[in-house]
Amino acid sequence: MYRSHNCGELRETHQNSEVTLSGWVQTVRDKGFVIWADLRDRYGITQLIFDEERSSEEIMDIARSLGREFVVQIKGTVLDRSSKNPNIPTGNVEVLVSEIKILNKSITPPFTIEDQTDGGEDIRMKYRYLDIRRNPVKNNLIFRHKVAMEVRKYLSDQDFIEVETPYLIKSTPEGARDFVVPSRMNQGQFYALPQSPQTFKQLLMVGGMDKYFQIVKCFRDEDLRADRQPEFTQIDCEMAFVEQEDILNVFEGLTRHLLQEIKGITLEKFPRMTYDDAMRKYGNDKPDIRFGMEFGELNAVAQHKDFGIFNDAELVVGIAVPGAAAYTRKEIDALVNWVRRPQVGAKGMVYAKYNEDGSFKSSVDKFFDQEDLAKWAIATGAKPGDLICVLSGDANKTRTQLSALRMELAERLGLRNKEEFAPLWVIDFPLLELDEETGRFHAMHHPFTSPKPGQMALLDTDPGAVKANAYDLVLNGNEIGGGSIRIHDKQMQSTMFKHLGFTPEEAKAQFGFLMDAFQYGAPPHGGLAFGLDRLVAILGGQETIRDFIAFPKNNSGRDVMIDAPAAIDPEQLKELNLKLAIKS
Amino acid sequence: MYRSHNCGELRETHQNSEVTLSGWVQTVRDKGFVIWADLRDRYGITQLIFDEERSSEEIMDIARSLGREFVVQIKGTVLDRSSKNPNIPTGNVEVLVSEIKILNKSITPPFTIEDQTDGGEDIRMKYRYLDIRRNPVKNNLIFRHKVAMEVRKYLSDQDFIEVETPYLIKSTPEGARDFVVPSRMNQGQFYALPQSPQTFKQLLMVGGMDKYFQIVKCFRDEDLRADRQPEFTQIDCEMAFVEQEDILNVFEGLTRHLLQEIKGITLEKFPRMTYDDAMRKYGNDKPDIRFGMEFGELNAVAQHKDFGIFNDAELVVGIAVPGAAAYTRKEIDALVNWVRRPQVGAKGMVYAKYNEDGSFKSSVDKFFDQEDLAKWAIATGAKPGDLICVLSGDANKTRTQLSALRMELAERLGLRNKEEFAPLWVIDFPLLELDEETGRFHAMHHPFTSPKPGQMALLDTDPGAVKANAYDLVLNGNEIGGGSIRIHDKQMQSTMFKHLGFTPEEAKAQFGFLMDAFQYGAPPHGGLAFGLDRLVAILGGQETIRDFIAFPKNNSGRDVMIDAPAAIDPEQLKELNLKLAIKS
């Protein structure tokens, strides 16, 4: 038996008992006649003591030889500690070591195994197994486990069945790019890894499985933006015989349950906002509503003077930045430069200070008088002491720019409190979105999303105006997940494919099995998927999902620890009937 | 709202209440003036009634138009039923329909959606979404969910953390064949899908994660034997600071918990048997111990006469078949033919009837007298009324043949009771096994298994004799899972790779990250993996895992429902820098 207790377990009540502990040497403090060592495992740290009076020569020698991260097993007696450490649960005791065995040595680790480490991101990823020994990473993984368990408990208690869907499926080149898997037994053919179990969960609904969920890996071969992973985890759900309202209620319940169980936070009913309102009020389909700064549209009160920039703009829109009237000229110039950065792309920014004394001072005083500016204050909800920031131009672009500014200012003003949770349902998404490059419409969610009742006809006349039974759950400005009511009628699905530019042959080759299935009594159904990585990160009060994944990949899709992907044996390629087009 | 109740819910207590139900039409019985229909969903069946006196003309017309598997929503009143059906929980009531809406029609399904269907395996797989509507399949999937939930609950309660390990890893061409995934972002390089998370779970141990589990998909590109799947699910576990005994106790506890919670069966401590004993007593490393028929070795009592076949044999071995002394000559001849089948491969079979009167009658009475045969009876444990079946020849082959005969006879005699559960730990497996084709030794489990203490030296002199800290859990003659104590010392791991025929360069290229990790304080660790598909099937009292997988693949690795694998767009291949070696 390697241990009778773990390193986080001993208390004063264990005094004088004989214990066996195993773990890693965190630190050694050698005072010559007495040596202390901190022994660490997953559960905590226990102080070990060796001294010349009570420990044998042999044990003292071993103690002196200990290095950081050595793995040792000790036997000893739990003693009251003279200088207590109130910062750790075991801080009142120490263990006088009577036997010690080095189970494994360690060479010097490439970074310190401390909460604040000296290791940079790259080195920590290469030695991820050492990084995981650090409390912040270890605790994130344990936190993730707890969230996943609560999800399963909640859904299972509500009669949802977790069904495993296959990983080796078929490539459907629409949507994002698939990872493909060459088949050896069916040469020249390929499986694809699922981007999501979408069609399978719909088939489970056709199969009567009624309430399905799965915590499941999904795969997308995308050029990785920051904080995306080629493999990621979804909480994937589907329900039959439901309307949108039923689905929102179940998953609002799940989210509330998680916040309650994991964070101890009780939330009331989640607010809802249409996509159109979200875009108008926040310039964003995933608004962070922990703070205000709602958009105030100023066309009516800013296009009546000789200011050509506003007069030529499709949209003039502003926000009131709380307490920022006191910004210096230099601070404001910095803001103007910030919105002009290519990542944001505004041409400039107009501002108006709403002074504490009720007067206004703007960058456009030449054109607008106090009365005009007072109307801007009303439109943006500015109060004395606020700074009104105004952008103008093409409506969509300007909203996006102002949204970026709003988020940046909230960050600077400390309004994005990580311990506050502000969920929001965004509903009534457009069914389609225009691809500006090709001029073609794509499904905004996916081709299985149903339009709102009665809107099929609009598809022919004004496709961009068709709204869908589609919804996202937004938490603190992050899209946690989304879903929709699906099409369950073969004819409607086939019309939808046509509108998305599929020939009947393409639709049949790729999704024939689904349309076949719809002929045999497909029930009305819908569902949603939450991104587990993101959900866990936000619940954990952090921004990057990588910190909540045991073995993440870097931005080039590489696992730098195991050095994958890698070249394979030419024999393997040959068995797959493949060769490299251009030799690498 | 599509339903106020489900179709398995209504009882006499609901009488006279107004309900809304949705589901599939199972059957319609049209008596002209009255029509009954069974409405089915995941939860059960409720009888609907329509009659000319109480239902409108319009509703009667719709009722008459209903076909099998139509999806309908009805409103109605719960009534006491005149002819009760005691076979279903809702059998005391029926619902008089006041409103009905056809939600979706169905064409005639290709097989009947009944417990006993008229559909063969192939058609049921092609229309798996219809097969899943059938109770046996649906119940298997729900059963699987329950088992998986209990596994998670049990392990989580014991402080195990479920950690997701990556699916896109690196190919290691030893073991079985990997599925590979070409990387677009790293051209000419490939990921591999994991055959198991073996190295990652060991790295988690190095990372201090101490008690890990995961219910996880694994992948093997093997030529599929019956009842194998290219993707399968493991309950994968690993623990640090443990000895074999600790691991056996935890997973014996898990198995006992499952049998208790799922089957209501309380089991005592599981018996254990060494690999050598299992081979000697049952000719099999996964013996079914629900019944006896242990092997009796007869060399000492059968090689002293002039019977050359026995005298030339390395091993003479028999079993006592209970109550089979009464077999006719014809029945015994059939047995002899059975062991001679190429799948079994015995040259012949000697038998001795131990008659109820205590006398013996054998096929070798010319050579052996009553006294000899009485010794055979003692060696095989035969009692009056039994039949002793004896095979001889090369020891290993003969044991395998007799094991096959033992299982066949048990099946015929009804000794393999599906409601009885007889677990068995088989321990002390050999570390290596000889590949008879190449004459080389392979790791019997995998290259990370540690030899028994003090046996490293034997590797040079008698590799086949080295025993490992490796164990399997056997349940009713099936291997449920297995595992081992791992090597955690870099030097020993490197020696092991050498003995398995890796050059130092190969070992470094493929497992360098693991050996590197062992330098930084790797703790002693070990673990095991259960096959979830098999475990669920056996707990469910069935033999084929396919029946417990929602969307299984066939023996050619094809998903016949979605028709995968399939050719992909040439553009996709080009992006991956691949071409087909031989055009298909």
Chai-1 contact restraints between the chains, C-beta under 6 A:
chainA,res_idxA,chainB,res_idxB,connection_type,confidence,min_distance_angstrom,max_distance_angstrom,comment,restraint_id
A,Y2,B,F241,contact,1.0,0.0,6.0,A-B,restraint_1
A,R3,B,F241,contact,1.0,0.0,6.0,A-B,restraint_2
A,S22,B,F241,contact,1.0,0.0,6.0,A-B,restraint_3
A,W24,B,G521,contact,1.0,0.0,6.0,A-B,restraint_4
A,R42,B,G208,contact,1.0,0.0,6.0,A-B,restraint_5
A,R42,B,D210,contact,1.0,0.0,6.0,A-B,restraint_6
A,E69,B,Y520,contact,1.0,0.0,6.0,A-B,restraint_7
A,E69,B,G521,contact,1.0,0.0,6.0,A-B,restraint_8
A,F70,B,G521,contact,1.0,0.0,6.0,A-B,restraint_9
A,V71,B,G521,contact,1.0,0.0,6.0,A-B,restraint_10
A,V71,B,P523,contact,1.0,0.0,6.0,A-B,restraint_11
A,L103,B,P524,contact,1.0,0.0,6.0,A-B,restraint_12
A,N104,B,G521,contact,1.0,0.0,6.0,A-B,restraint_13
A,N104,B,A522,contact,1.0,0.0,6.0,A-B,restraint_14
A,S106,B,Y520,contact,1.0,0.0,6.0,A-B,restraint_15
A,S106,B,G521,contact,1.0,0.0,6.0,A-B,restraint_16
A,I107,B,Q519,contact,1.0,0.0,6.0,A-B,restraint_17
A,P109,B,Y520,contact,1.0,0.0,6.0,A-B,restraint_18
A,Y129,B,L203,contact,1.0,0.0,6.0,A-B,restraint_19
A,Y129,B,V206,contact,1.0,0.0,6.0,A-B,restraint_20
A,Y129,B,G207,contact,1.0,0.0,6.0,A-B,restraint_21
A,Y129,B,A517,contact,1.0,0.0,6.0,A-B,restraint_22
A,L130,B,Y520,contact,1.0,0.0,6.0,A-B,restraint_23
A,I132,B,G207,contact,1.0,0.0,6.0,A-B,restraint_24
A,R133,B,G207,contact,1.0,0.0,6.0,A-B,restraint_25
A,R133,B,G208,contact,1.0,0.0,6.0,A-B,restraint_26
A,L141,B,V163,contact,1.0,0.0,6.0,A-B,restraint_27
A,I142,B,I161,contact,1.0,0.0,6.0,A-B,restraint_28
A,H145,B,I161,contact,1.0,0.0,6.0,A-B,restraint_29
A,H145,B,E162,contact,1.0,0.0,6.0,A-B,restraint_30
A,M149,B,S156,contact,1.0,0.0,6.0,A-B,restraint_31
A,S156,B,M149,contact,1.0,0.0,6.0,A-B,restraint_32
A,I161,B,I142,contact,1.0,0.0,6.0,A-B,restraint_33
A,I161,B,H145,contact,1.0,0.0,6.0,A-B,restraint_34
A,E162,B,H145,contact,1.0,0.0,6.0,A-B,restraint_35
A,V163,B,L141,contact,1.0,0.0,6.0,A-B,restraint_36
A,V163,B,A550,contact,1.0,0.0,6.0,A-B,restraint_37
A,P166,B,F551,contact,1.0,0.0,6.0,A-B,restraint_38
A,Y167,B,K217,contact,1.0,0.0,6.0,A-B,restraint_39
A,Y167,B,E231,contact,1.0,0.0,6.0,A-B,restraint_40
A,L168,B,E231,contact,1.0,0.0,6.0,A-B,restraint_41
A,I169,B,A564,contact,1.0,0.0,6.0,A-B,restraint_42
A,K170,B,I562,contact,1.0,0.0,6.0,A-B,restraint_43
A,K170,B,A564,contact,1.0,0.0,6.0,A-B,restraint_44
A,K170,B,A566,contact,1.0,0.0,6.0,A-B,restraint_45
A,S171,B,I568,contact,1.0,0.0,6.0,A-B,restraint_46
A,P173,B,D569,contact,1.0,0.0,6.0,A-B,restraint_47
A,F179,B,V181,contact,1.0,0.0,6.0,A-B,restraint_48
A,V180,B,I568,contact,1.0,0.0,6.0,A-B,restraint_49
A,V181,B,F179,contact,1.0,0.0,6.0,A-B,restraint_50
A,V181,B,V181,contact,1.0,0.0,6.0,A-B,restraint_51
A,S183,B,P565,contact,1.0,0.0,6.0,A-B,restraint_52
A,R184,B,D221,contact,1.0,0.0,6.0,A-B,restraint_53
A,M185,B,S556,contact,1.0,0.0,6.0,A-B,restraint_54
A,M185,B,G557,contact,1.0,0.0,6.0,A-B,restraint_55
A,N186,B,P565,contact,1.0,0.0,6.0,A-B,restraint_56
A,G188,B,L580,contact,1.0,0.0,6.0,A-B,restraint_57
A,G188,B,S584,contact,1.0,0.0,6.0,A-B,restraint_58
A,Q189,B,P565,contact,1.0,0.0,6.0,A-B,restraint_59
A,Q189,B,A566,contact,1.0,0.0,6.0,A-B,restraint_60
A,Q189,B,A567,contact,1.0,0.0,6.0,A-B,restraint_61
A,F190,B,P565,contact,1.0,0.0,6.0,A-B,restraint_62
A,F190,B,I568,contact,1.0,0.0,6.0,A-B,restraint_63
A,Y191,B,A564,contact,1.0,0.0,6.0,A-B,restraint_64
A,Y191,B,P565,contact,1.0,0.0,6.0,A-B,restraint_65
A,L203,B,Y129,contact,1.0,0.0,6.0,A-B,restraint_66
A,V206,B,Y129,contact,1.0,0.0,6.0,A-B,restraint_67
A,G207,B,Y129,contact,1.0,0.0,6.0,A-B,restraint_68
A,G207,B,I132,contact,1.0,0.0,6.0,A-B,restraint_69
A,G207,B,R133,contact,1.0,0.0,6.0,A-B,restraint_70
A,G208,B,R42,contact,1.0,0.0,6.0,A-B,restraint_71
A,G208,B,R133,contact,1.0,0.0,6.0,A-B,restraint_72
A,D210,B,R42,contact,1.0,0.0,6.0,A-B,restraint_73
A,K217,B,Y167,contact,1.0,0.0,6.0,A-B,restraint_74
A,D221,B,R184,contact,1.0,0.0,6.0,A-B,restraint_75
A,E231,B,Y167,contact,1.0,0.0,6.0,A-B,restraint_76
A,E231,B,L168,contact,1.0,0.0,6.0,A-B,restraint_77
A,F241,B,Y2,contact,1.0,0.0,6.0,A-B,restraint_78
A,F241,B,R3,contact,1.0,0.0,6.0,A-B,restraint_79
A,F241,B,S22,contact,1.0,0.0,6.0,A-B,restraint_80
A,F513,B,M561,contact,1.0,0.0,6.0,A-B,restraint_81
A,F513,B,I562,contact,1.0,0.0,6.0,A-B,restraint_82
A,A517,B,Y129,contact,1.0,0.0,6.0,A-B,restraint_83
A,Q519,B,I107,contact,1.0,0.0,6.0,A-B,restraint_84
A,Y520,B,E69,contact,1.0,0.0,6.0,A-B,restraint_85
A,Y520,B,S106,contact,1.0,0.0,6.0,A-B,restraint_86
A,Y520,B,P109,contact,1.0,0.0,6.0,A-B,restraint_87
A,Y520,B,L130,contact,1.0,0.0,6.0,A-B,restraint_88
A,G521,B,W24,contact,1.0,0.0,6.0,A-B,restraint_89
A,G521,B,E69,contact,1.0,0.0,6.0,A-B,restraint_90
A,G521,B,F70,contact,1.0,0.0,6.0,A-B,restraint_91
A,G521,B,V71,contact,1.0,0.0,6.0,A-B,restraint_92
A,G521,B,N104,contact,1.0,0.0,6.0,A-B,restraint_93
A,G521,B,S106,contact,1.0,0.0,6.0,A-B,restraint_94
A,A522,B,N104,contact,1.0,0.0,6.0,A-B,restraint_95
A,P523,B,V71,contact,1.0,0.0,6.0,A-B,restraint_96
A,P524,B,L103,contact,1.0,0.0,6.0,A-B,restraint_97
A,A550,B,V163,contact,1.0,0.0,6.0,A-B,restraint_98
A,F551,B,P166,contact,1.0,0.0,6.0,A-B,restraint_99
A,S556,B,M185,contact,1.0,0.0,6.0,A-B,restraint_100
A,G557,B,M185,contact,1.0,0.0,6.0,A-B,restraint_101
A,M561,B,F513,contact,1.0,0.0,6.0,A-B,restraint_102
A,I562,B,K170,contact,1.0,0.0,6.0,A-B,restraint_103
A,I562,B,F513,contact,1.0,0.0,6.0,A-B,restraint_104
A,A564,B,I169,contact,1.0,0.0,6.0,A-B,restraint_105
A,A564,B,K170,contact,1.0,0.0,6.0,A-B,restraint_106
A,A564,B,Y191,contact,1.0,0.0,6.0,A-B,restraint_107
A,P565,B,S183,contact,1.0,0.0,6.0,A-B,restraint_108
A,P565,B,N186,contact,1.0,0.0,6.0,A-B,restraint_109
A,P565,B,Q189,contact,1.0,0.0,6.0,A-B,restraint_110
A,P565,B,F190,contact,1.0,0.0,6.0,A-B,restraint_111
A,P565,B,Y191,contact,1.0,0.0,6.0,A-B,restraint_112
A,A566,B,K170,contact,1.0,0.0,6.0,A-B,restraint_113
A,A566,B,Q189,contact,1.0,0.0,6.0,A-B,restraint_114
A,A567,B,Q189,contact,1.0,0.0,6.0,A-B,restraint_115
A,I568,B,S171,contact,1.0,0.0,6.0,A-B,restraint_116
A,I568,B,V180,contact,1.0,0.0,6.0,A-B,restraint_117
A,I568,B,F190,contact,1.0,0.0,6.0,A-B,restraint_118
A,D569,B,P173,contact,1.0,0.0,6.0,A-B,restraint_119
A,N577,B,L580,contact,1.0,0.0,6.0,A-B,restraint_120
A,N577,B,A581,contact,1.0,0.0,6.0,A-B,restraint_121
A,N577,B,I582,contact,1.0,0.0,6.0,A-B,restraint_122
A,L578,B,L578,contact,1.0,0.0,6.0,A-B,restraint_123
A,K579,B,K579,contact,1.0,0.0,6.0,A-B,restraint_124
A,K579,B,A581,contact,1.0,0.0,6.0,A-B,restraint_125
A,L580,B,G188,contact,1.0,0.0,6.0,A-B,restraint_126
A,L580,B,N577,contact,1.0,0.0,6.0,A-B,restraint_127
A,A581,B,N577,contact,1.0,0.0,6.0,A-B,restraint_128
A,A581,B,K579,contact,1.0,0.0,6.0,A-B,restraint_129
A,I582,B,N577,contact,1.0,0.0,6.0,A-B,restraint_130
A,S584,B,Q187,contact,1.0,0.0,6.0,A-B,restraint_131
A,S584,B,G188,contact,1.0,0.0,6.0,A-B,restraint_132
